[in-house]
Amino acid sequence: MPHPISALGAGHTIISLLTCAAGFYSYARHRKIDSAMPSGKIYMTAMVVSVFTSFGLSSTGGFNVGHALGILALLAIVGALLTARLSVLGRTRPYLSQFAFTFSFFLLLVPGINETLTRLPVAHPLADGPESPIVRGALAAWLGIFVLGSVLQFWWIRSQHKRAQLD
């Protein structure tokens, strides 16, 4: 096994998978991460635990890009929660709040994609590091999905507001 996983690493992975599942469920069910819904609460709680458990993990022996992305994801969640409550932002509040939640979800999977491709399959991983073409290609595809998903989410939020105005 080229990259043995520690107990902390296994726990972190399970919590991160829970975070992903809650995020995907939220998008499939509600078309957004809603902090008032159980799936949104699970997402936020699991994200916090996932980021904090990542600090005990490092292939470089110290603070790394994955840790920085985790902190940025937490800041995005805090921003999403605060933005939704700032009346000064007017009609842009739901757009900015959901963009921040979506950005946190995007950031969650950036190190996840790299780690998955450099560790699996166990006997012969698909990639040998973050500079590998397959990792770069997967991250580029993920960025495209994030951009397209954000545009579709904005369109959906706008259509919900128009529908509410007609009622």
C-alpha positions in Angstrom: 0.0 0.0 0.0 1.7 3.2 -1.2 -0.2 5.6 1.2 -1.3 3.9 4.4 -4.1 5.7 6.1 -4.1 6.4 9.8 -7.1 6.1 12.2 -7.4 9.9 12.1 -7.2 9.8 8.3 -10.0 7.2 8.1 -12.2 9.2 10.5 -11.6 12.3 8.5 -12.5 10.5 5.3 -15.7 9.2 6.7 -16.7 12.6 8.0 -15.8 14.2 4.7 -17.9 11.6 2.8 -20.8 12.5 5.2 -20.3 16.1 4.3 -20.3 15.3 0.6 -23.5 13.2 0.9 -25.3 15.9 2.9 -24.3 18.5 0.3 -25.3 16.3 -2.7 -28.6 15.4 -1.0 -29.3 19.1 -0.3 -28.7 20.0 -3.9 -30.8 17.1 -5.2 -33.7 17.7 -2.8 -33.7 21.5 -2.3 -31.5 22.7 -5.1 -29.4 24.5 -2.5 -27.7 24.0 0.9 -30.3 25.4 3.3 -29.0 26.0 6.8 -32.5 25.6 8.2 -32.9 22.0 6.8 -31.5 18.9 8.5 -29.3 18.2 5.5 -27.9 21.7 5.7 -27.2 21.4 9.4 -25.5 18.0 8.9 -23.5 19.6 6.0 -22.2 22.5 8.1 -21.5 20.4 11.2 -19.7 17.7 9.2 -17.7 20.4 7.3 -16.5 21.9 10.5 -15.4 18.5 11.9 -13.8 17.6 8.6 -11.7 20.7 8.4 -10.6 20.4 12.0 -9.7 16.8 11.6 -7.7 17.7 8.5 -5.3 19.7 10.7 -4.0 16.5 12.2 -3.2 15.2 8.7 -0.4 16.3 6.4 1.6 14.5 3.8 4.1 17.5 3.8 4.5 17.5 7.6 2.9 20.9 8.1 0.3 23.4 7.0 -0.6 22.8 3.4 -2.9 23.9 0.6 -5.7 21.5 1.7 -5.7 23.1 5.2 -5.9 26.6 3.6 -8.8 25.4 1.4 -10.6 24.1 4.5 -10.3 27.4 6.3 -11.5 29.2 3.2 -14.5 26.8 3.1 -15.4 27.5 6.7 -15.1 31.3 6.0 -17.5 30.7 3.0 -20.0 29.0 5.3 -19.8 31.9 7.8 -20.2 34.3 5.0 -23.2 32.5 3.7 -24.9 32.6 7.1 -24.1 36.2 7.6 -25.0 37.3 4.1 -28.5 35.8 4.5 -29.1 38.1 7.5 -27.7 41.4 6.1 -30.7 43.4 5.0 -28.5 46.0 3.5 -27.7 43.6 0.7 -31.4 43.6 -0.4 -32.4 41.2 -3.1 -28.9 39.9 -3.6 -28.9 38.1 -0.2 -30.2 34.7 -1.4 -27.8 34.8 -4.4 -24.7 35.7 -2.4 -25.6 33.3 0.4 -26.1 30.4 -1.9 -23.0 31.2 -3.9 -21.0 31.1 -0.7 -22.5 27.7 0.3 -21.8 26.4 -3.2 -18.3 27.7 -3.1 -17.7 25.9 0.3 -18.9 22.6 -1.4 -16.6 23.2 -4.3 -13.7 23.7 -2.0 -14.5 20.6 0.0 -14.0 18.4 -3.1 -10.8 20.0 -4.4 -8.5 18.2 -2.0 -10.8 15.3 -2.0 -10.3 14.8 -5.8 -6.6 15.0 -5.4 -6.5 12.6 -2.5 -8.8 10.1 -4.2 -6.9 10.0 -7.4 -3.5 9.7 -5.7 -4.6 6.9 -3.4 -7.0 4.8 -5.4 -6.9 2.1 -6.5 -4.7 1.1 -3.6 -2.3 -1.1 -5.6 -1.7 1.4 -8.4 -3.2 4.9 -7.9 -4.4 6.8 -11.0 -2.2 9.8 -10.3 1.1 10.4 -8.6 0.4 13.9 -7.2 -1.5 17.2 -7.7 0.5 18.1 -10.8 -0.7 14.9 -12.6 -2.7 15.5 -15.8 -5.6 13.4 -14.5 -5.8 15.4 -11.3 -5.6 18.7 -13.2 -8.2 17.5 -15.7 -10.6 16.4 -12.9 -10.2 19.7 -11.1 -10.8 21.6 -14.3 -14.0 19.6 -14.8 -15.0 20.2 -11.2 -14.5 24.0 -11.7 -16.7 23.8 -14.8 -19.4 22.0 -12.9 -19.1 24.6 -10.1 -19.5 27.5 -12.6 -22.4 25.9 -14.5 -24.1 24.8 -11.2 -23.8 28.4 -9.8 -25.4 29.8 -12.9 -28.2 27.3 -12.8 -28.7 28.0 -9.1 -29.0 31.7 -9.7 -31.5 31.1 -12.4 -33.5 28.8 -10.1 -33.4 31.4 -7.2 -34.6 34.1 -9.7 -37.5 31.9 -10.9 -38.5 31.2 -7.3 -38.6 35.0 -6.6 -40.7 35.7 -9.7 -43.1 32.9 -8.8 -43.5 34.3 -5.3 -44.2 37.7 -6.7 -47.0 36.3 -8.9 -48.7 34.5 -5.9 
